[in-house]
Amino acid sequence: MGKDENTNSGAYKWLVLGNIMIGTFMAVLDSTVVNTGLPAIMGTLGASINTAEWVLTGYMLAIASILPAAAWLSDRFGYKRIYFLSLLVFTFGSFMCGNSTSIEELIFWRVIEGLGCGAIMPVGMAIVSNVFPPEQRGTALGFWAIASAASVSFGPSIGGYLVDNLNWNYIFYVNVPVGIIALFVTVVLQKEYKAETVQPFDIPGFITSGIFLPLFMYGLSEVNSSTNTQGWNSPIVLGSMWISAIMFILFIYIELTVKYPLINLRIFKDRNFTLANVMMFIFGVGMFGSTFLIPLYLQNNLGYSALQAGMFFIPVGIIQGFCSPTAGALGQKINPKILIAGGLILMALSFYLNIFLSFLTEKWYIMMSLYLRGIGMGILFTPLLTLSLANIRIDMMAQASSLTNIIRQMGGSFGVAIFSHVLTQRTSYHTQRYSEALNYTGEIYHQTINKLSAFALQTTGATEGTAKSLAEQLILERLDLEAYIGGINDDFYIAFIVTLLCLIPVFWLRKVKKGKTTKQ
């Protein structure tokens, strides 16, 4: 069956969009709130950091394993049915996560929850693209992006509030009522859509994708694992990456030679889709790789709590949520390449401002950089997504959206791993450099030690020897603090360069002519 003739009617498409936004908000929210609650989970369930990391890793690997199959499942069983089933698995998994009494039980249900989450975003995006005509798709995807932006912004604050005022279980329970509402609306409102022809399931393609993608994600997560002291040289990391690379090559070969591929890679013949996804990967490296840096800086260097650090991101989400649909609608009237380039320049500027963070940086300066980032993301993402899908056939929309989500996820994971590694290396470099520059025999050093020792004697009642030790310790702590900030600044410099590199593919993007419709 093709697209229902009533699919594009009046209020229906907007009601469907609202429902998809609920599911998207919930799916992305669960990726952010758990980070805040992890210390509380470890304390309550008596888990070590090595085990607790699998609460995050297991969820991520489950999402990666189901993403490639989302398109085929939607074509075979129906978009509404798979979206409903994904919501059901995710909601039930969330409830069971909240009910978990051991860390092993929690990890198991997080994997189940991840399997449900993995299909929610690509199938939801395909549904939105399906029910809206090409001339309204930019506006619709702009509103859809609000849900993602809001959950990223509100996630740390919601997680911090729930953990501080209730307990860690509620970071999972919060999904249940929202999920039930989304399930009810999906059943009552949404019409079914199935592909006219369904190809046989590509088992070799699914097996190779189910190995290379999770292994790639796992290898990246292990780079910064607390159990890994060798970083990128770890046998586990190297082994995961080599096996992943071999499986990826096999996957490409299978998909290009098999009669009915799981993911039709020939979709990359479309120039806009290919360039947009290259930009999505680079964008993921720069954006998601740097997103975790600001909370680290605020908490480790400026002394903010997790909730206070999370509050910094709320205005960013609101700004992005306002700009996304505006940019989507504006992209139908002017050349969307202008908006894409403008968004990238604003994001690059925000990263450039973050290069100069220090121990004395004021709140307004940090917020200004985040506001610029919110505006940049808001006016960039929707036109880029719209342009990438402009020439994609309706029956290929689920595959296209799955690929976009996979590539963005891989870019983000790669960025986090790279930036964490660089942060560690550059912090060590700055620590060594500052230590060498510290003149332990100089007059200024001795004056500082004497003044700090005198302060310690007056305030703590310590002995003279203890006071001197405290003074030396304070200087070393300050040196470590400055070195850590130096490492964060270096990371933001890389994010600045990476974001500027995204401008290069913009010149080769093709503007879609007005009135051109998606191929049927």
TAKA-V470733 format. One record per run of one state. SS is the DSSP state (H for helix, E for strand, L for the rest). FROM is the first residue (numbers start at 1). TO is the last residue. If there is no record, write none. Layout:
ss:SS from:FROM to:TO
ss:SS from:FROM to:TO
This chain:
ss:L from:1 to:9
ss:H from:10 to:45
ss:L from:46 to:48
ss:H from:49 to:67
ss:L from:68 to:69
ss:H from:70 to:77
ss:L from:78 to:78
ss:H from:79 to:99
ss:L from:100 to:102
ss:H from:103 to:131
ss:L from:132 to:133
ss:H from:134 to:165
ss:L from:166 to:169
ss:H from:170 to:189
ss:L from:190 to:202
ss:H from:203 to:223
ss:L from:224 to:230
ss:H from:231 to:233
ss:L from:234 to:234
ss:H from:235 to:257
ss:L from:258 to:264
ss:H from:265 to:269
ss:L from:270 to:270
ss:H from:271 to:300
ss:L from:301 to:305
ss:H from:306 to:311
ss:L from:312 to:313
ss:H from:314 to:330
ss:L from:331 to:335
ss:H from:336 to:354
ss:L from:355 to:362
ss:H from:363 to:389
ss:L from:390 to:393
ss:H from:394 to:437
ss:L from:438 to:442
ss:H from:443 to:460
ss:L from:461 to:463
ss:H from:464 to:506
ss:L from:507 to:520
